[in-house]
Amino acid sequence: MNIYRHNQPFELERGGILPELTIAFSTYGKLNAAHDNVIWVCHALTADSDVASWWPHTVEAGKFLDPAEHFIICANILGSHYGTTGPLHVNPATGRPYYKDFPELTIRDMVRAHRLLAD
């Protein structure tokens, strides 16, 4: 698993702000020079970024998502407990986990977080 750290405030659609953002993600294959071989796999709300473990025989040589041909990326969604910033992460303002104080998220927030990783 890889980690991307966004060390700037991340404004949320419903008005909250995360002072920083961590995105955990998995990749398979290599990004080519033209950057045109990327395939994003989005997991279910309760899954993690390890596509090969929950979608066996799909990400492998000669299969639908062939790492020899594609650069496959799956990022844990914002708010998950699999490494991306969520309620179990430490709130920098308090030094304790957010728990119930974690700000409300929207799907748009999740997509914007993934865009940070894509850029």
FIDRENMAR-747166 format. One line per field, with one value per residue (C-alpha): residue number from 1; residue in three letters; x negated, y negated, z. Coordinates in Angstrom, 2 decimals. Each point is the difference from the previous one (the first is absolute). Layout:
BEGIN
n: NUM	...
res: ALA	...
px: X	...
py: Y	...
pz: Z	...
# end
This chain:
BEGIN
n: 1	2	3	4	5	6	7	8	9	10	11	12	13	14	15	16	17	18	19	20	21	22	23	24	25	26	27	28	29	30	31	32	33	34	35	36	37	38	39	40	41	42	43	44	45	46	47	48	49	50	51	52	53	54	55	56	57	58	59	60	61	62	63	64	65	66	67	68	69	70	71	72	73	74	75	76	77	78	79	80	81	82	83	84	85	86	87	88	89	90	91	92	93	94	95	96	97	98	99	100	101	102	103	104	105	106	107	108	109	110	111	112	113	114	115	116	117	118	119
res: MET	ASN	ILE	TYR	ARG	HIS	ASN	GLN	PRO	PHE	GLU	LEU	GLU	ARG	GLY	GLY	ILE	LEU	PRO	GLU	LEU	THR	ILE	ALA	PHE	SER	THR	TYR	GLY	LYS	LEU	ASN	ALA	ALA	HIS	ASP	ASN	VAL	ILE	TRP	VAL	CYS	HIS	ALA	LEU	THR	ALA	ASP	SER	ASP	VAL	ALA	SER	TRP	TRP	PRO	HIS	THR	VAL	GLU	ALA	GLY	LYS	PHE	LEU	ASP	PRO	ALA	GLU	HIS	PHE	ILE	ILE	CYS	ALA	ASN	ILE	LEU	GLY	SER	HIS	TYR	GLY	THR	THR	GLY	PRO	LEU	HIS	VAL	ASN	PRO	ALA	THR	GLY	ARG	PRO	TYR	TYR	LYS	ASP	PHE	PRO	GLU	LEU	THR	ILE	ARG	ASP	MET	VAL	ARG	ALA	HIS	ARG	LEU	LEU	ALA	ASP
px: 0.00	-1.16	0.73	0.57	-0.06	1.72	-1.39	2.43	3.55	2.61	3.34	3.10	3.21	2.12	-2.26	-2.51	-3.74	-2.58	-3.32	-1.88	0.87	-1.50	1.01	-0.97	-0.08	-1.18	-1.44	-0.68	-2.16	-2.01	1.04	-1.19	-1.79	3.19	2.00	2.82	0.14	1.71	3.05	1.68	1.85	2.43	0.82	3.25	0.49	-1.06	-3.01	-3.65	-2.41	-1.36	1.90	-1.78	1.28	3.71	0.17	-2.19	-1.15	0.91	-3.27	-2.64	-1.81	2.35	3.11	2.41	-2.32	-3.46	-2.82	-2.32	2.21	1.57	-0.85	2.82	0.69	2.52	0.10	1.74	2.87	-0.02	1.49	-1.02	-1.91	-2.50	-2.64	1.74	0.97	3.10	1.57	-2.80	-2.71	-1.40	1.51	-3.03	2.00	0.64	-2.71	2.73	1.95	2.89	2.55	3.47	-1.50	-1.17	1.58	2.84	-1.16	1.61	-0.80	-1.33	-2.50	-1.15	-0.44	-1.90	-2.36	-0.66	-0.65	-2.84	-1.59	0.57	-1.63
py: 0.00	-3.51	-3.23	-3.46	-2.95	-3.28	-2.44	-2.81	-0.61	2.00	-1.80	2.20	-0.62	-0.27	-2.60	2.05	-0.18	2.74	-1.70	2.72	3.08	3.48	2.33	3.67	1.67	3.08	0.17	2.81	-0.30	-3.00	-3.41	-0.45	-3.10	-1.34	0.52	1.48	3.51	-0.87	1.91	-1.08	2.64	-1.39	2.30	0.44	-2.18	2.85	1.31	-1.02	-0.79	3.54	0.86	3.33	1.28	-0.80	0.43	3.07	1.06	-3.40	-1.86	2.31	0.78	0.86	-0.98	-2.94	-2.36	1.01	-1.80	0.65	-2.29	-2.37	-2.07	0.93	-2.14	0.36	-2.56	0.43	-2.44	-3.03	0.98	3.65	1.73	1.60	-2.73	-2.98	-2.84	0.99	-0.03	2.13	-2.45	-2.47	-3.45	-2.35	-2.59	2.33	2.67	2.66	2.00	-1.83	2.76	-1.60	-3.44	1.01	-2.41	1.07	1.16	0.15	2.15	-3.19	-0.35	3.57	-0.65	-3.25	1.87	2.56	-2.85	-1.17	3.39	0.03	-3.38
pz: 0.00	-0.83	1.86	-1.45	2.40	-0.82	2.56	-0.73	1.22	-1.90	-0.08	0.05	-1.88	3.16	1.59	2.00	-0.47	0.44	0.90	-1.88	-1.99	-0.33	-2.84	0.07	-3.40	-1.87	-3.50	-2.43	-3.12	-1.18	-1.23	-3.59	-1.32	-1.63	3.24	-2.07	1.44	3.31	1.20	3.24	1.98	2.57	2.88	1.90	3.08	2.28	-1.94	-0.14	-2.85	-0.37	-3.18	-0.47	3.37	-0.50	-3.78	-0.52	-3.47	-1.43	0.59	-1.46	-3.23	-2.83	1.95	-0.24	1.90	-1.22	1.87	-2.95	-2.11	2.50	3.05	2.36	3.04	2.81	2.81	3.32	0.20	2.25	3.36	-0.19	2.75	-2.40	0.09	-1.59	2.33	1.95	3.48	1.51	-1.09	2.50	-0.16	-0.02	1.97	2.96	-0.25	0.29	-2.61	-1.66	0.71	-0.04	-0.67	-3.46	-2.50	-2.26	-3.43	-3.41	-3.01	-1.64	2.87	-0.60	-3.73	0.64	2.33	-2.74	-2.44	2.27	-0.40	-3.77	-0.49
# end
